[in-house]
Amino acid sequence: MRVERSAGGAEGGPGDGHWAVVAEQFGRLLDGPAGARPNYLWSVLHAADVAARTGTDAISVVELGVAGGNGLVALDRAALAASDALGVEIAVFGFDTGTGLPASDDVRDAPFLMEAGDFPMDPDRLRGRLERAELVLGPVAETLPDFLAAEHPPVGFASYDLDYYTSTRDALGLLRGEPRSCLPRVLCYFDDTHGYPWGDHNGARLAIAEFNEEEHGRKLDQIHGLKYLLPQAERNQRWAEATYLAHLFDHPRYNEPEGTGLVSRLDLGE
């Protein structure tokens, strides 16, 4: 079922407002093949609907850290479902070494927890399960520059699951590129931000903090209270606390309305 918006787009009735559309489509698709990872489905629907409301006819969604590939398969399915529902083309990319974790002796990577070669991949088998997703294999520090230089729709959602601080730091290069490579705001899911042994001085949280200190002026912020925008069944799931929003403040379209306002009037009561 494809969403039919009123002529006013984001100014239409309450039933076709952004959050209503995302909630309706999420509830409709969650029990199907696209619902294997709720955080992926919800995030792709959000990014695709924002794109539709801002006249962007295609976006990219990205998984950085693919491992065996279950997440990329889920992202692929979510993209197909969201594209059919919202009328936005969605390209899918998965970045990984293809050979498991690299060796590391950097204490910020928690090498006591993981070893080189953990989370291996069978690339040929995985490609046989994908419909539109493209695998980008190699160290992310080497593959991202070519990706950013190539033509692709702007990134609207990125999942970071690289385990290491160093790999996450390098993968944040996705958000350091030219503004054209991303939407003005990019939803980002970080898998390794909660639980033992991650904290503010290792892993993904340290990489995020350092990114925010850089002079490019772009910022990554946790979306506090995101769970209150989610369906009841998802409010106690960890992924809401692991979802961030990247602000590309230098993006030429940053200030353009995107149709995500919850209300636009607060009239005086009788």
N, C-alpha and C positions, 0 to 999 in steps of 0.2 A: 504494500500500500504506500503510494507516494504522497507526500504532503502537498496539499494544494493551498497556497497562501493567497490571502486577499490582495487586491491591487496595491494596498498600502504597505505590503511587506511587513516589516517590523512594527508598523503602525496599525496592523490589523486588529481584530478582536482578541479577547483574552485567550481563546482557544488556540490561536496560532502564534502566541508569544513564544519566544525562544525556549524558556524553561518548560512550558507546557508541551511543546513539540518534542524536546529531548526526553522528558518523562514518559510521554505517550509511546514514542518509538522504542525507548529502552524497555518499557514494560511489554511491548508487543514482541520484541525480538529476543528478549533475554532467555526464553525457554527454547529457542531454536538453536541452530548450529552457531549463530553469532554470539551466543551468550556464554561461551565457555569461560571467558574472563570478563566479568562485569566492568572492571576498571578500564579495559580497552574499549568495550562497546560504548560505554557512557562518554568517554573522552573523545572518541571518533565522532560520535553523534554531535557532541558539543561543537567540535571544530568544524564539522561539515555544515552545521546549521548557521554558525557565524559566517562562514564563507558565503553561503547562499544569500544571507541578508546583506552582505557587503559587496555583492556583485562579483565574487570570485568563483569561477566555474570549476576550478580544480585545486586540490590540495595534496600534499604528501603527508603520510604518517610513517613513523620510523621506530624501529626497535633496535637499540644499541646494546648488544649482548644477547645472542640468540640461543646459545647452548645447543641442546638437541633439537630445538625448533618448535616445541609445543606452543610457545607464546607467539611466534611469528605466524603459525597456522591460525591461531585465534585472532590475531590482528588482521590477517588476510580476510578471514570470514567477516569480521566486524566491518571492515572497509567495504566489502561487497554489499553487505546488508544496508549500511548507511548510505552508500551511493544510490542504491535502488530506491531507498525511502525518501531521500532528500534531493536527488537530482544533481549531485555534485560528484565529479570524477575524483577518485581517490587513488593515488599511487602509493605503493607500500614498499618500504626498503628495510632490510635487516642487515645490520653490521656485526661482524664477528671475525675472529681470527680464523675460524674453521677448524682449528686444531686444539681447542680448549684454552684454558688460562695460560698466559705466558709465565715464565719464571719470574719471581720477584723476591728481593731481599729488603724491600722498602718497608720499614716498620709500619708506615701508614696504610699499607695494603693488608695488614693482618695476615702475614704469611704463615703464622702458626695455625691458621684456620683452614687454609687451602694450599694446594700444591699445583705446580705446573702440570698441565694436561687435564686438570679437572674440567668437567662439563664439555666433553668432546662432542663433535658433530659428524654426522654422515651426510655431507652436502648433497650427494646425488639422490639419496632417499628423501631428504627434505624437499628438494626441488620438485620431486614427483608429487608432493602433497600440496604444493602451492598453486594458486590460480593466477594471481596477479603480482604477488610479492617478488621482489628481486633481491637476491643475496649479494652482499658486497663483502668480499672476504679479504682479510689481511688486518694488520694492526690498525686500529682506528685512527691513530695519529697520521698514518700514511694514506688511508683511503678517504678520509673526510675532505681534505683539500680538493681532490678531484671531484668529489660529489658536489661541493659548494661551487666549483667553477663550471659545472655542467648545467644544462637547462633542465629544470624539474619544477613542478608546481610548488608553491610555498609550503613549508612545513607547518602543520597546525597542531600536531601532537607528537611527542617523543617519549618513549619509555627507556629509562636508563637502568640496566641490570648487568653491570660489568664487574661487580663485586669489589674490584680494587679501587683505591683512591686514585692511583696514577692513571688507570684506564678511564675512569669517570672524568678526571681532569682533562684528559685529551679529548674525550667525547663531547665535552661542553664546547668544543670548537664549533659544533653545529650552530651554536647561538652567537658565535663571534663573527659570522660571515656577513656578507652584504645584506642589507635589509630585504632585498628582493627574494632572498632564499627562504624567508619565514613570513608568517602572518605577523601582524604587530604584537600579538600576544600568543604565546605557545604554551599549551598545557604540557606539563612534564611529570611523568611518574618516576619516582626513584625507589627501586626495590630495597636497597640496602641503607635505609635511614633509621630503622627502628630495631630494637632488640640487641642482644649480645652479639658481637662486642663493639657495636658501632656507637660513636659519639661525635663530639664536636671537633675532635683532633685526629680523626682517621676516617677512612672510607668516604662515602658520598657527601656527608655533611661538611667535611673539611673542603672537598672540591667545590661545593656550592659556596661556602664562605669565601674562599679565595676568588672565585669568579665574581662575587659581589664587590670585592675590593679592587678589581681591575678598573682601569681608567676608561673603558669603552662606554661606561654609563648605563649599561644594561643590567638588569637585576633579576634575580630568581627569588621568589617569595613563596613560602608555604601558604596555601589557601586555608586560612583558619576558618573553622566552622563550615567547611564544604559539606560535611555530612548532612547539614540541615537542608541542602538543596537536593539531596538524594532520596530515592524511595526508602520507605521505612526499613525494608529488609536489608539495605546496604549501609545503614547508618552506624552499625557497630563493626563494620569491616575495616581492616587496617588501611586499605588503599586510600581512603579519604584523607588520612593524615600524611600519606606519602605523596600527595599530589601537590605540585607547585605550579606557579604561573611565571613564565619568563616574560619580562617586559622589555621590548625593544623600543626604548624611549626615543631613539633617533629614527624610527621608521617613519617614512613620509605620510603614512596613513594612520599613525597611532591615534590621532584625535578624532578620527571619523567615527560617527555612531555605529555600533555593531548590533544594536537591537537586543541587548541582554539586560536592560533595566527591568527590575521587578515591578515597579509602579512608576507612573509619570504624573500622578495627581494625588494630592492629599487635601481634599476639599473640607471646608469648615462644616462641622456637623450642625444639626438643628439644636 
